Amino acid sequence: MIILGIKIDNLAKSEILAKISEFLCFGAGHLIVTPNPEMLVDAEYDWFFKQALNKANLSVADGFGLALAGQYLYGKKLTRWAGTDLMEKICEIAAGQGKSVYLIGGKEGIAEKAVEKLQEKYYGLKVVGAEKGIVFQCDPEKSDGFLKNEYLVCQGFDTDENNKLLEHIRVAAPDILFVAFGHGKQEKWLAEFLSRLPSVKIGMGVGGAFDYISGQVRRAPKLARYLGLEWLWRLLSQPWRIKRIWKAIVSFGLLVKDYKIQISLPFRQGVIGFIMNKEGKFFIAKRCPLPTDSYFFNIDHWQPPQGGISVGETAEQAVLKEVWEETGMTAEILARCVAIHQYDWSVAYMRKKGKGYRFMGQQKTIFLLKYNGDGSDIKVDNIELCDYRWVDLEELKKMIHPMRRSSLEILLAEVNNFRVV
């Protein structure tokens, strides 16, 4: 099930537990996320957060609002399982199977207190580490940049501190890693670094679970949670959370209402053309900044020529036209990919900018083209583009905007030989 562009696995609790057992037995690097309404609203304004959530091997709904959204959008009942409860269930499984866990995040000393409570409750639970973790600061000047730590663009953190944390985890070699950096940061961190932790079979973002488990924060009564009134409990006990509660209820509800319209619309048909010259280098251009670029934290948007297909126009005609209009080049088509690159538009941004009323998103047909000229005829459309370069394939992989990278991956999968003769 897809809600606001986020994949949610609509599985019975027994199926969720079977998946977890499978993860613990086979392979490594399985990411578990527990999206709630507030997280889905934030992901509507943060492309990297949305990608991190959709990278998950298991996505379990946390929150009554998602269950209501699933019923409203698709007429289906959605299984929900609070992240804290799911974490405890995984600990119970770990204790029974002799699997080890590692806790990172929360305020000073909270992870250690959570460990005490967990080991009291689940006899034999093997904990190989518990620590505060790293401090994040949303400051582009302190960020490592999207090329190095892509999911964590605009999240400044101490690289040495992070490397020490990764080394601590590698040495401890846990089977399960629980991360409590707060939603958004924890999912991005896991999406970025889980592959560097070979022992970890399951990595899971758990938000405020350590606070609840340690007793630092009291949870809503079970009846309130069952009835979907946990938000009211939080509002009464923590009134300073009103902005977050508004986001989870009102903002989420309005976005879901718009999404109901959006999913009924067709995809806009378009093309993207990768151009290779006689030296085997690829053309890539920098798009002029747009207001919606804040969805990508305003990183430089390098892309090949791309655009829509007009009525009565073939994809081949469209890509040759776009190349000529954007670059002045006359090129020939070498290959057309069978697979297409499909992506949804952010409901929040497209509605805000008045661009989301006609289409659900984009479907791009991908082409490889050849340019035989000497470059003298190149004249980029300075309304759309502000710079261009010829780069080799490895540079192209690094420079191309993350949203366009899937098109390149499809091209690389389908076209094996880039040598120009």
Buried (B, 14 or more C-beta within 10 A) or exposed (E): BBBBBBBBBBBEEEEBBEBBEBBBEEEBBBBBBBBBBBBBBBBBBBBBBBBBBBBBBBBBBBBBBBBBBBEBBBEEEBBBBBBBBBBBBBBBBBBEEEBBBBBBBBEEEBBBBBBBBBBEEBEEBBBBBBBBBBEBEEEEEBBBEBEEBBBBBBBBBBEEEBEEBBEBBBEBBBBBBBBBBBBBBBBBBBBBBBEEBEBBBBBBBBBBBBBBBBEBBEBBEEEBBEEBBBBBBBBEEEEEBEEBBBBBBEBBBBBBBBBBEBBEBEBBBBBBBBBBBEEEBBBBBBBBEEEBBEBBBEBBBBBBBBBBBEEEBEBBEBBBBBBBEBBBBEBEBBBBBEBBBEBBBBBBBBBBEEEBEEBBBBBBBBBBBBBEEEEEEBEBBEEBBBEBBBBEBEBBBEBBBBBBBBBBBBBBEBBEEBEBE
